[in-house]
Each structure stands twice: as structure tokens, then as C-alpha cells.
Amino acid sequence: MTPAREELWERLREPLDLLVLGGGATGAGVLWEATLRGLRAALVEAGDFGMGTSSRSTKLLHGGVRYL
């Protein structure tokens, strides 16, 4: 079950090792790598996750990230 929005905001009050700004292909990849390495990380996105791409090299990944 997905945590309630209020619970998610409360979790952000705790210290983080990494805060990723932007949920494009690069941001999602950085967050994934950080969590694999055991870091406490959070990702903040202004819009829909995967709505933008970070560069031309990530345009191929864009469709896949959007539907993860």
C-alpha cells in the first residue's frame, strides 16, 4: 500500500544523504543508484515523473521511465 501524502511529507523532515531535483531519466537513474548504494535519498519533481528528458542521449529512455 502506498503511504499517504502526509506521511511522505513527514519522511522528508528526516535527514537525507541526497536530494535529487528533477524526475527525468537522469534524476530517476541517480535516485535508483543512490538507493542501491544504501543512501537515504528523495526525488522532488515539479510535474509528472518522466515528463522531460535531461538531454538528447536520454530521449530513448524517456518512454520507458515515464511508465516505470
C-alpha positions in Angstrom: 0.0 0.0 0.0 1.3 3.5 -0.9 1.9 5.8 2.0 -0.4 8.8 2.4 0.8 12.1 1.1 1.1 13.5 4.7 3.3 10.6 5.7 5.6 11.2 2.7 6.0 14.9 3.7 6.8 13.8 7.3 9.5 11.5 6.0 11.2 14.5 4.3 11.7 16.1 7.7 14.3 13.4 8.5 17.9 14.0 7.3 18.7 12.8 3.8 22.0 11.8 2.2 20.9 13.0 -1.2 18.1 15.2 -2.6 17.6 14.8 -6.4 15.8 17.7 -8.1 14.1 16.6 -11.3 12.5 13.3 -12.2 13.6 12.9 -15.8 15.7 9.9 -16.9 18.8 11.2 -15.3 17.2 12.1 -12.0 15.4 8.8 -11.8 18.7 7.0 -12.5 20.6 9.0 -9.9 17.9 8.2 -7.3 18.0 4.5 -8.2 21.7 4.3 -7.9 21.7 6.1 -4.6 19.2 3.7 -3.1 21.1 0.7 -4.4 24.1 2.0 -2.5 22.2 2.3 0.7 21.8 6.1 0.8 18.7 7.8 2.2 17.5 9.8 -0.9 14.5 11.6 -2.1 13.4 12.9 -5.5 11.4 16.1 -6.0 9.7 16.8 -9.3 7.6 19.8 -10.3 5.4 17.9 -12.7 4.8 14.3 -13.8 7.8 11.9 -13.3 9.5 11.3 -16.6 7.7 14.2 -18.4 11.0 15.7 -19.5 14.4 14.4 -20.7 17.7 15.6 -19.5 19.5 15.6 -22.9 19.3 14.1 -26.4 21.1 11.0 -25.2 18.2 10.1 -22.8 15.3 10.6 -25.3 15.3 6.8 -26.0 14.8 6.1 -22.3 12.1 8.7 -21.8 9.2 6.5 -22.8 10.3 3.7 -20.5 11.0 5.9 -17.5 7.6 7.5 -17.8 5.8 4.2 -17.3 8.0 2.7 -14.6 
